[in-house]
Amino acid sequence: MRKFLYSVIVLICLLSGLLLQLRNPSPVTLDLYLGRWTLPLSLLLVLSLALGAVLGVLAMLPGRWRLGRRLHGVERELRQQARAAPPAVRPSEPADGA
């Protein structure tokens, strides 16, 4: 089921990209300090989206790494406490006649 869902999502993305290309074929000039490029508008939009996604992931990574280190520290502390704690004693159940 997971492969099917993944395939449907990829197909939708590909079809969206194809429709974007067909609807926005006009060239635009991208003028940066490093040079000037003429690209189709659809390609420029896709590249901008990809750059934004990459920058978003890079901005998220330090917090994720910090939380991962914290989680490993807490798990290690929990294992140490479990080893140091005496085994739990179950209370005896009262007799039926009492």
C-alpha positions in Angstrom: 0.0 0.0 0.0 2.9 2.4 0.8 4.5 1.8 -2.6 1.2 2.5 -4.3 0.7 5.7 -2.4 4.3 6.8 -3.1 3.7 6.0 -6.8 0.5 8.1 -6.9 2.3 11.0 -5.3 5.2 10.9 -7.7 2.8 10.6 -10.7 0.8 13.7 -9.4 4.1 15.6 -9.1 5.2 14.7 -12.6 1.9 15.6 -14.1 1.9 18.9 -12.3 5.4 19.6 -13.6 4.4 18.7 -17.1 1.3 21.0 -16.9 3.4 23.8 -15.5 5.8 23.4 -18.4 3.0 23.5 -21.0 1.3 26.5 -19.5 4.5 28.6 -18.9 6.9 28.1 -21.8 7.9 31.8 -22.1 11.5 32.6 -21.5 12.6 34.9 -18.7 16.0 36.4 -18.1 17.6 35.8 -14.7 20.2 38.5 -14.1 22.5 37.9 -11.2 25.9 39.2 -10.2 27.5 36.0 -11.6 25.9 36.2 -15.0 22.7 36.4 -17.0 20.7 33.3 -17.9 17.6 32.9 -20.1 15.4 30.1 -18.8 11.8 29.0 -19.3 9.5 30.4 -16.6 8.5 26.9 -15.5 12.1 25.8 -15.0 12.8 29.0 -13.0 9.8 28.3 -10.8 10.8 24.7 -10.2 14.4 25.7 -9.4 13.2 28.3 -6.9 10.9 25.8 -5.2 13.8 23.2 -5.0 16.2 25.9 -3.6 13.6 26.9 -1.0 13.1 23.2 0.1 16.8 22.7 0.4 17.2 25.8 2.5 14.3 24.8 4.7 15.8 21.4 5.4 19.2 23.0 6.1 17.6 25.4 8.5 15.8 22.6 10.3 18.8 20.3 10.7 20.6 21.9 13.7 17.4 21.7 15.8 16.8 18.1 14.8 20.4 17.1 15.6 20.1 18.8 19.0 16.9 16.9 19.8 18.5 13.7 18.6 21.4 14.1 21.0 19.1 15.0 23.8 17.0 11.9 23.1 20.0 9.6 23.1 21.2 11.2 26.4 17.8 10.6 28.1 17.7 7.0 26.8 21.1 6.3 28.1 20.2 7.8 31.5 17.0 5.7 31.6 19.0 2.5 30.8 21.4 3.4 33.7 18.6 3.9 36.1 16.9 0.7 35.1 20.2 -1.2 35.7 20.8 0.5 39.1 17.2 0.0 40.4 16.4 -3.1 42.5 13.9 -5.5 41.0 10.4 -4.6 41.8 8.7 -6.8 44.4 5.1 -7.6 43.7 2.8 -7.4 46.7 1.3 -10.7 47.8 -2.4 -11.1 47.2 -4.7 -11.6 50.2 -5.9 -15.1 50.9 -9.5 -15.9 49.9 -10.5 -16.7 53.5 -9.3 -13.4 55.0 
